[in-house]
Amino acid sequence: MRLGPRARLQVLLACWLVILSGLLWIVLGWDLDPEDYSNPLRTWRHRLLVLHGVAVYLLLWVIGRLFTLHQQHNWRAGRNRASGLILSGALLLLAISGLSLYYPPHEDWRDAFSLFHQILGASLALALPLHAWLGRKTRVKHPHTPPHA
């Protein structure tokens, strides 16, 4: 089942807000001295982290909608399963690693979880367009799929 224009826009806005806020957070902290509390970038970085967290809640709501509007139907129809499964798995791992950053199982693991979360999150910027492209490619094979949502 193809997403309608409104649902597609919601998915894209939520995903890109999460991706861009995360990438900007990484870029602003790239060469930031962790001991320099007077650097104004630290304030902006904190605001981006808050925006990232709020955007994630929005994305979780959108993903919940996608499950009923998009994923179940396409899974049963056998369309775009591999990239959808990879995308869903990546989002689940991002949620788990994000929670692990907020509530680390052990403080010594924080840096490893952070690096994993950053790499996986950046790869989402590639996985999302790839999934959409593969879906369009599949739709050509199934031209009678009605638009929905």
C-alpha positions in Angstrom: 0.0 0.0 0.0 1.5 3.3 -1.1 1.5 6.2 1.3 -0.6 9.2 0.4 1.0 12.6 0.0 0.1 13.7 3.6 1.4 10.6 5.2 4.5 10.6 3.1 5.2 14.3 4.1 4.8 13.4 7.8 7.2 10.5 7.4 9.8 12.6 5.6 9.5 15.6 7.9 9.8 13.5 11.0 12.7 11.4 9.7 14.6 14.4 8.3 14.1 16.4 11.5 15.6 13.6 13.5 18.4 13.0 11.1 19.4 16.7 10.7 19.2 17.5 14.4 21.4 14.5 15.1 23.9 15.3 12.4 24.1 19.0 13.4 24.7 17.8 17.0 27.6 15.7 15.8 29.1 18.5 13.7 28.8 21.2 16.4 30.6 18.9 18.9 33.2 17.6 16.5 36.1 19.7 17.9 34.4 20.9 21.1 36.6 20.8 24.2 34.6 18.8 26.8 36.2 20.9 29.6 35.3 24.3 28.0 31.9 25.3 29.5 32.1 28.9 28.3 31.8 27.9 24.6 28.4 29.0 23.3 28.3 26.0 21.0 27.7 23.9 24.1 24.3 25.7 24.5 23.3 25.2 20.9 24.4 21.6 21.0 22.1 21.1 24.1 19.2 22.7 22.2 19.8 20.4 19.3 19.8 17.4 21.5 16.5 18.5 23.0 15.1 19.0 19.5 16.4 15.6 18.5 14.6 14.0 21.4 11.3 15.7 20.7 11.6 14.8 17.0 12.2 11.2 18.0 8.9 11.2 19.8 7.2 12.6 16.7 8.9 9.9 14.6 7.7 7.2 16.9 4.1 8.4 16.5 4.6 8.4 12.7 6.1 4.9 12.7 3.1 3.7 14.7 0.9 5.0 12.0 3.0 3.4 9.3 2.7 0.0 10.9 -1.0 0.0 10.3 -1.1 2.0 7.1 1.9 0.7 5.2 4.0 -2.0 6.7 1.4 -4.7 7.4 -0.1 -4.5 3.9 3.2 -4.5 2.1 4.6 -7.3 4.2 1.6 -9.5 3.3 1.9 -8.5 -0.4 5.6 -9.4 -0.3 6.7 -5.9 -1.5 10.0 -4.3 -0.5 10.4 -6.6 2.5 14.2 -6.6 2.7 14.7 -2.8 2.8 11.6 -2.4 5.0 12.9 -5.0 7.5 16.4 -3.3 7.5 14.9 0.1 8.0 12.6 -1.1 10.8 15.5 -2.9 12.4 17.7 0.2 12.2 15.0 2.3 13.8 14.5 -0.2 16.6 18.3 -0.3 17.2 18.4 3.5 17.2 15.6 3.6 19.8 17.4 1.1 22.0 20.8 2.7 21.7 19.2 6.2 22.3 17.6 4.9 25.5 21.0 3.4 26.4 22.6 6.8 26.1 19.9 8.3 28.4 20.0 5.3 30.8 23.3 3.6 30.2 23.6 0.1 31.5 27.2 1.0 32.6 28.8 4.5 32.4 31.9 3.0 30.7 29.7 1.9 27.7 28.4 5.4 26.9 31.0 6.2 24.3 30.5 3.0 22.5 26.7 3.4 22.5 27.1 7.0 21.3 29.4 6.0 18.4 27.1 3.1 17.4 24.0 5.4 17.6 25.7 8.2 15.5 26.9 5.8 12.8 23.5 4.0 12.6 21.7 7.3 12.6 23.8 8.8 9.8 23.2 5.6 7.8 19.4 6.2 8.2 19.9 9.2 5.9 20.9 6.7 3.2 18.5 3.9 4.1 15.3 6.0 4.0 15.7 7.2 0.3 16.9 3.7 -0.7 13.8 2.2 0.8 11.6 4.7 -1.0 13.4 4.2 -4.3 13.1 0.4 -4.0 9.4 0.8 -3.3 8.9 2.9 -6.4 10.8 0.3 -8.4 8.5 -2.4 -7.0 5.4 -0.4 -7.7 6.3 -0.4 -11.4 5.9 -4.2 -11.3 2.5 -3.8 -9.5 0.9 -0.9 -11.2 -2.6 -1.6 -9.8 -1.6 -0.8 -6.2 -4.0 1.9 -5.0 -2.7 4.9 -3.2 -3.8 5.1 0.4 -3.5 7.0 3.7 
